[in-house]
């Protein structure tokens, strides 16, 4: 009897637990649905308000160009902490790039700057972030001091980065940028920013700087190795190649840190194909650097300069490098400078090193070097002709690169140049 009661009690407890779980799940689901419906209503209302302000502001300001027409908007019903105010701010930000001067004036007429400067003092990181976002997106550069002071006091790493992201995206003068960089450095050293985040923040600013300003910032970071590396990474990934101060970058080749050297060489490589006339001798020395990725980027950097005999001979030596990436890059550079240096290419193809021969052959196959060979042959230049024909024969007969050279090409040249 007792066992039966215990069994029924156990079943009752299990059933009760299941029912409780179902009730809680139903309650949570109901709350979630209510929240979604409520948010949907809010978002729909915001979209309607945004449509209203978009049409009003665009029509009375952007199209007419008359700021006085903004008075047509109902200022009395617009509170910045309401849904209407949220929609109004969103549209100001959306239209800012169309006419930043007018949009900024409208924002000042509605005292957006005063409201959000006051929000910078909020005890909530989220509220402070929102204030930084709006003040920077609406061009309140005169509020820079209040913004940077807020950022310096921010301890939450996530919100700190996002604040700095908005600030570095805004239009700042060189003095303000220097203050931002000092702040970034301080936060990085305190572990509040990662190396990648620091580089992204630098990238935001670089595209808006002149060549002289970029040079000035590199010199500012000269003794800060981590920040300098992040800045060079940002420079390498920048959209504007014309604001790179080559002389300042070349001066960085005096550094001992291979990470800095490698990055400086990568930036120099951005001038690829421009046949620069100065700086190549500074790059040459790194072809013998003990660190492989410095040698690799030195080879790539040489593509920015005119080809010369010394470089060709040095690159030929690198075909026997321990690192395959260095060998491959050197082969590509050798083929690029092949014209006038067919004798060196031939000596490699006639060598016993299969890796070197294969690297050169593949580089010729991947580039338009086959066309250069044929042009050299058709010129019937006696010295180059002999080397070039031998190169073609080795490529065709020994290495099997029939897609680059054909037997007909060889025979045609022999007949043309009477060989």
C-alpha positions as CSV (number, residue, x, y, z in Angstrom):
1,X,0.0,0.0,0.0
2,X,2.8,2.4,0.9
3,X,4.7,1.5,-2.2
4,X,1.5,2.3,-4.3
5,X,1.2,5.7,-2.6
6,X,4.8,6.5,-3.2
7,X,4.5,5.5,-6.9
8,X,1.4,7.8,-7.3
9,X,3.1,10.6,-5.5
10,X,6.1,10.3,-7.8
11,X,3.9,10.3,-10.9
12,X,2.1,13.4,-9.5
13,X,5.3,15.3,-9.0
14,X,6.5,14.4,-12.5
15,X,3.2,15.6,-14.0
16,X,3.4,18.8,-11.9
17,X,6.9,19.5,-13.2
18,X,5.9,18.9,-16.8
19,X,2.8,21.2,-16.4
20,X,5.0,23.9,-14.7
21,X,7.5,23.7,-17.6
22,X,4.7,24.0,-20.1
23,X,3.2,26.9,-18.3
24,X,6.5,28.7,-18.0
25,X,7.3,28.0,-21.7
26,X,3.8,29.3,-22.7
27,X,4.3,32.4,-20.6
28,X,7.7,33.1,-22.1
29,X,6.4,32.6,-25.6
30,X,3.5,34.9,-24.9
31,X,5.8,37.6,-23.5
32,X,8.0,37.2,-26.6
33,X,5.1,37.5,-29.0
34,X,3.8,40.6,-27.1
35,X,7.2,42.2,-27.2
36,X,7.5,41.5,-31.0
37,X,4.1,42.9,-31.7
38,X,4.9,46.0,-29.6
39,X,8.2,46.5,-31.3
40,X,6.6,46.0,-34.7
41,X,4.1,48.7,-33.9
42,X,6.9,51.0,-32.7
43,X,9.1,50.4,-35.7
44,X,6.1,50.9,-38.0
45,X,5.4,54.2,-36.3
46,X,9.0,55.3,-36.6
47,X,9.1,54.4,-40.3
48,X,6.0,56.6,-40.8
49,X,7.6,59.5,-39.0
50,X,10.9,59.0,-40.9
51,X,9.0,59.1,-44.1
52,X,7.3,62.3,-43.0
53,X,10.6,64.0,-42.0
54,X,12.4,62.7,-45.0
55,X,10.0,64.3,-47.4
56,X,9.7,67.5,-45.4
57,X,13.4,68.1,-44.9
58,X,14.4,67.0,-48.4
59,X,11.7,69.2,-50.1
60,X,12.0,72.3,-48.0
61,X,15.8,72.3,-47.5
62,X,17.7,70.2,-50.0
63,X,15.6,71.1,-53.1
64,X,14.8,74.7,-52.3
65,X,18.2,75.5,-50.7
66,X,16.4,77.8,-48.3
67,X,17.1,77.1,-44.6
68,X,14.3,79.4,-43.5
69,X,11.7,77.0,-44.8
70,X,12.6,74.7,-42.0
71,X,10.2,76.8,-39.9
72,X,7.4,74.9,-41.7
73,X,8.2,71.9,-39.4
74,X,6.2,71.7,-36.2
75,X,8.9,72.5,-33.6
76,X,6.6,72.4,-30.6
77,X,5.6,68.8,-30.9
78,X,9.2,67.6,-31.5
79,X,10.9,66.2,-28.4
80,X,14.3,64.6,-29.0
81,X,13.7,61.9,-26.5
82,X,10.5,60.8,-28.2
83,X,9.8,58.5,-31.1
84,X,9.3,61.6,-33.3
85,X,12.7,62.9,-32.1
86,X,14.3,59.6,-32.9
87,X,12.9,59.6,-36.4
88,X,13.9,63.2,-36.9
89,X,17.5,62.5,-35.9
90,X,17.7,59.4,-38.1
91,X,16.7,61.4,-41.2
92,X,19.1,64.2,-40.4
93,X,21.9,61.6,-40.3
94,X,20.6,60.0,-43.5
95,X,20.5,63.3,-45.4
96,X,23.7,64.7,-43.9
97,X,25.9,63.9,-46.9
98,X,23.5,65.6,-49.3
99,X,24.0,69.0,-47.8
100,X,26.0,68.8,-44.5
101,X,25.9,72.6,-44.0
102,X,22.1,72.8,-44.0
103,X,21.5,69.7,-42.0
104,X,23.9,70.9,-39.4
105,X,22.1,74.2,-39.2
106,X,18.7,72.4,-38.8
107,X,20.2,70.3,-36.0
108,X,21.4,73.4,-34.2
109,X,18.0,75.1,-34.6
110,X,16.4,72.2,-32.8
111,X,19.3,72.2,-30.2
112,X,20.3,68.7,-31.0
113,X,23.9,69.5,-30.0
114,X,22.9,70.8,-26.6
115,X,20.7,67.8,-25.9
116,X,23.3,65.2,-26.8
117,X,26.2,67.0,-25.2
118,X,24.2,66.7,-22.0
119,X,23.7,63.0,-22.8
120,X,27.5,62.6,-22.8
121,X,27.2,62.9,-19.0
122,X,24.8,60.0,-18.7
123,X,25.6,57.2,-16.3
124,X,24.8,54.7,-19.1
125,X,27.6,53.7,-21.6
126,X,24.8,53.0,-24.1
127,X,23.5,56.6,-23.8
128,X,27.0,58.1,-24.1
129,X,27.6,56.0,-27.2
130,X,24.4,57.2,-28.8
131,X,25.4,60.8,-28.0
132,X,28.9,60.4,-29.6
133,X,27.3,58.8,-32.7
134,X,24.8,61.6,-33.3
135,X,27.2,64.5,-32.5
136,X,29.9,63.0,-34.9
137,X,27.5,62.0,-37.6
138,X,25.9,65.5,-37.7
139,X,29.2,67.3,-37.9
140,X,29.4,69.0,-34.5
141,X,33.1,69.4,-34.7
142,X,32.9,72.2,-32.1
143,X,31.9,69.6,-29.5
144,X,35.2,67.7,-30.0
145,X,36.5,68.5,-26.5
146,X,33.3,67.2,-24.8
147,X,33.4,64.0,-27.0
148,X,37.1,63.2,-26.5
149,X,36.8,63.8,-22.7
150,X,33.9,61.4,-22.6
151,X,35.9,58.8,-24.5
152,X,38.9,59.1,-22.3
153,X,36.8,58.3,-19.3
154,X,35.0,55.3,-20.9
155,X,36.0,52.0,-19.3
156,X,33.8,49.6,-21.2
157,X,36.0,48.3,-24.0
158,X,33.1,47.5,-26.4
159,X,31.5,50.9,-26.1
160,X,34.9,52.6,-26.1
161,X,35.8,51.2,-29.5
162,X,32.5,52.1,-31.0
163,X,32.8,55.7,-29.7
164,X,36.3,56.0,-31.2
165,X,35.0,54.4,-34.5
166,X,32.3,57.1,-34.9
167,X,34.8,59.9,-33.9
168,X,37.5,58.7,-36.4
169,X,35.0,58.5,-39.2
170,X,34.1,62.2,-38.7
171,X,35.8,65.2,-40.2
172,X,38.7,66.2,-37.9
173,X,41.6,68.6,-38.3
174,X,45.2,67.4,-37.8
175,X,45.4,68.7,-34.2
176,X,42.2,66.8,-33.3
177,X,43.5,63.7,-35.0
178,X,46.7,63.9,-32.9
179,X,44.6,64.0,-29.7
180,X,42.6,61.0,-30.9
181,X,45.8,59.1,-31.6
182,X,47.1,59.8,-28.1
183,X,43.8,58.6,-26.7
184,X,44.0,55.4,-28.9
185,X,47.5,54.8,-27.7
186,X,46.6,55.2,-24.1
187,X,43.6,52.9,-24.3
188,X,45.7,50.3,-26.2
189,X,48.4,50.3,-23.6
190,X,45.7,49.8,-20.9
191,X,44.3,46.8,-22.8
192,X,41.1,48.5,-23.7
193,X,41.7,48.2,-27.5
194,X,43.1,45.4,-29.5
195,X,45.8,45.8,-32.2
196,X,43.3,45.1,-34.9
197,X,40.9,47.7,-33.5
198,X,43.7,50.3,-33.4
199,X,44.5,49.6,-37.0
200,X,40.9,50.0,-38.1
201,X,40.6,53.3,-36.3
202,X,43.8,54.5,-38.0
203,X,42.2,53.4,-41.4
204,X,39.2,55.6,-40.7
205,X,41.4,58.7,-40.5
206,X,44.0,58.0,-43.2
207,X,41.8,58.4,-46.2
208,X,41.0,62.0,-45.2
209,X,44.6,63.1,-44.7
210,X,47.1,64.8,-47.0
211,X,50.6,63.4,-47.7
212,X,52.2,65.8,-45.3
213,X,49.7,64.9,-42.6
214,X,50.3,61.2,-43.0
215,X,54.0,61.8,-42.7
216,X,53.5,63.9,-39.6
217,X,51.5,61.1,-37.9
218,X,54.2,58.5,-38.8
219,X,56.8,60.6,-37.2
220,X,54.5,61.1,-34.2
221,X,54.3,57.3,-33.8
222,X,58.0,56.7,-34.5
223,X,58.8,55.5,-31.0
224,X,55.6,53.5,-30.6
225,X,56.3,50.3,-32.4
226,X,52.9,48.6,-32.0
227,X,51.0,51.7,-33.0
228,X,53.4,52.3,-35.9
229,X,52.8,48.8,-37.2
230,X,49.1,49.3,-36.9
231,X,49.4,52.6,-38.8
232,X,51.4,51.0,-41.6
233,X,48.8,48.2,-41.8
234,X,46.1,50.9,-42.2
235,X,48.2,52.7,-44.8
236,X,48.6,49.6,-46.8
237,X,44.9,48.9,-46.9
238,X,44.0,52.5,-47.6
239,X,42.1,53.6,-50.7
240,X,44.2,56.6,-51.4
241,X,47.7,55.7,-52.7
242,X,48.6,59.3,-53.5
243,X,48.8,60.5,-49.9
244,X,51.7,58.1,-49.0
245,X,54.9,60.1,-48.2
246,X,57.5,57.8,-49.8
247,X,60.5,59.6,-48.2
248,X,59.1,59.1,-44.7
249,X,58.4,55.4,-45.4
250,X,61.9,55.0,-46.8
251,X,63.3,56.4,-43.5
252,X,61.5,53.6,-41.6
253,X,63.9,51.2,-43.3
254,X,66.4,52.3,-40.7
255,X,64.4,50.4,-38.1
256,X,65.6,47.1,-36.7
257,X,62.2,45.5,-35.9
258,X,61.5,43.1,-38.8
259,X,57.7,43.6,-38.3
260,X,58.1,47.3,-39.0
261,X,60.6,46.7,-41.9
262,X,58.2,44.2,-43.5
263,X,55.2,46.6,-43.3
264,X,57.2,49.5,-44.6
265,X,58.3,47.4,-47.6
266,X,54.7,46.4,-48.2
267,X,53.7,50.1,-48.4
268,X,56.6,50.8,-50.8
269,X,55.2,47.9,-52.9
270,X,52.0,49.9,-53.3
271,X,53.9,52.0,-55.9
272,X,54.1,48.9,-58.1
273,X,54.7,49.8,-61.8
274,X,55.5,53.4,-61.2
275,X,59.3,53.0,-61.9
276,X,60.4,55.1,-59.0
277,X,63.9,56.5,-59.5
278,X,65.0,56.8,-55.8
279,X,65.0,54.5,-52.8
280,X,65.8,51.2,-54.6
281,X,69.3,51.0,-53.0
282,X,67.7,51.2,-49.6
283,X,65.5,48.2,-50.5
284,X,68.3,46.1,-52.0
285,X,69.9,45.4,-48.7
286,X,66.8,43.6,-47.4
287,X,67.1,40.9,-50.0
288,X,69.7,39.4,-47.7
289,X,67.7,39.9,-44.5
290,X,67.7,36.9,-42.1
291,X,63.9,37.0,-41.7
292,X,62.1,35.4,-44.7
293,X,59.1,37.7,-44.8
294,X,61.3,40.8,-44.9
295,X,63.1,39.3,-47.9
296,X,59.7,38.5,-49.5
297,X,58.4,42.0,-49.1
298,X,61.7,43.5,-50.3
299,X,61.3,41.5,-53.5
300,X,57.7,42.8,-53.9
301,X,58.8,46.4,-53.1
302,X,61.4,46.3,-55.9
303,X,58.5,46.1,-58.4
304,X,58.0,49.8,-57.7
305,X,61.4,50.7,-59.1
306,X,63.2,50.5,-62.4
307,X,64.9,47.2,-63.2
308,X,68.7,47.2,-63.0
309,X,71.4,44.6,-63.4
310,X,72.4,44.4,-59.7
311,X,68.9,43.7,-58.7
312,X,68.5,41.0,-61.3
313,X,71.6,39.2,-60.2
314,X,70.5,39.4,-56.5
315,X,67.0,38.1,-57.4
316,X,68.6,35.2,-59.3
317,X,70.3,34.2,-56.0
318,X,67.0,34.2,-54.2
319,X,65.7,31.5,-56.5
320,X,67.7,29.2,-54.2
321,X,66.1,30.7,-51.0
322,X,64.9,28.3,-48.3
323,X,61.4,29.8,-48.4
324,X,59.2,28.9,-51.4
325,X,57.3,32.3,-51.2
326,X,60.6,34.2,-51.6
327,X,61.6,31.9,-54.5
328,X,58.2,32.4,-56.2
329,X,58.2,36.2,-55.8
330,X,61.8,36.4,-57.0
331,X,61.0,34.4,-60.1
332,X,58.1,36.7,-60.9
333,X,60.2,39.8,-60.5
334,X,63.0,38.3,-62.7
335,X,60.5,37.6,-65.5
336,X,59.2,41.1,-65.2
337,X,62.7,42.4,-65.7
338,X,63.6,39.8,-68.3
339,X,64.0,42.2,-71.2
340,X,67.7,42.9,-71.6
341,X,68.6,40.2,-69.1
342,X,67.9,37.1,-71.1
343,X,71.4,35.8,-70.4
344,X,70.6,35.6,-66.6
345,X,67.2,33.9,-67.2
346,X,69.0,31.4,-69.5
347,X,71.7,30.6,-67.0
348,X,68.9,29.7,-64.5
349,X,67.1,27.5,-67.0
350,X,70.3,25.7,-67.8
351,X,71.2,25.1,-64.1
352,X,70.7,21.8,-62.4
353,X,68.4,23.2,-59.7
354,X,64.9,21.9,-60.7
355,X,63.1,24.2,-58.2
356,X,64.7,27.4,-59.7
357,X,64.0,26.2,-63.3
358,X,60.4,25.4,-62.5
359,X,59.9,28.7,-60.7
360,X,61.1,30.7,-63.7
361,X,59.2,28.6,-66.1
362,X,55.9,29.0,-64.2
363,X,56.5,32.8,-63.8
364,X,56.9,33.0,-67.6
365,X,53.8,31.0,-68.1
366,X,51.7,33.1,-65.8
367,X,52.8,36.5,-67.2
368,X,53.0,37.9,-70.7
369,X,56.7,37.0,-70.8
370,X,56.1,34.7,-73.8
371,X,55.0,37.8,-75.8
372,X,58.2,39.7,-74.7
373,X,60.3,36.8,-75.9
374,X,58.6,36.7,-79.3
375,X,59.0,40.5,-79.6
376,X,62.7,40.2,-78.8
377,X,63.1,37.5,-81.4
378,X,61.4,39.4,-84.1
379,X,63.7,42.4,-83.5
380,X,66.5,40.0,-84.6
381,X,68.9,41.6,-82.1
382,X,71.9,39.3,-82.3
383,X,72.8,39.0,-78.7
384,X,69.3,38.8,-77.2
385,X,68.2,36.6,-80.1
386,X,70.6,33.8,-79.2
387,X,69.6,33.8,-75.5
388,X,65.9,34.2,-76.3
389,X,65.8,31.2,-78.7
390,X,67.6,29.0,-76.2
391,X,65.1,30.0,-73.5
392,X,62.2,29.2,-75.8
393,X,63.7,25.8,-76.7
394,X,64.2,24.9,-73.1
395,X,60.7,25.9,-72.2
396,X,59.2,24.0,-75.1
397,X,61.4,20.9,-75.2
398,X,62.6,20.3,-71.7
399,X,59.9,21.9,-69.4
400,X,56.9,21.2,-71.6
401,X,55.4,24.7,-71.5
402,X,53.7,24.3,-74.9
403,X,50.9,26.7,-74.0
404,X,53.5,29.5,-73.9
405,X,55.8,28.6,-76.7
406,X,55.3,26.6,-79.9
407,X,57.7,24.9,-82.2
408,X,56.2,27.1,-85.0
409,X,57.3,30.2,-83.1
410,X,60.8,29.0,-82.9
411,X,61.0,28.1,-86.6
412,X,59.4,31.3,-87.7
413,X,62.0,33.4,-85.9
414,X,64.9,31.2,-87.3
415,X,63.6,31.9,-90.8
416,X,62.9,35.6,-90.1
417,X,66.4,36.3,-88.6
418,X,68.2,33.8,-90.9
419,X,69.6,31.6,-88.2
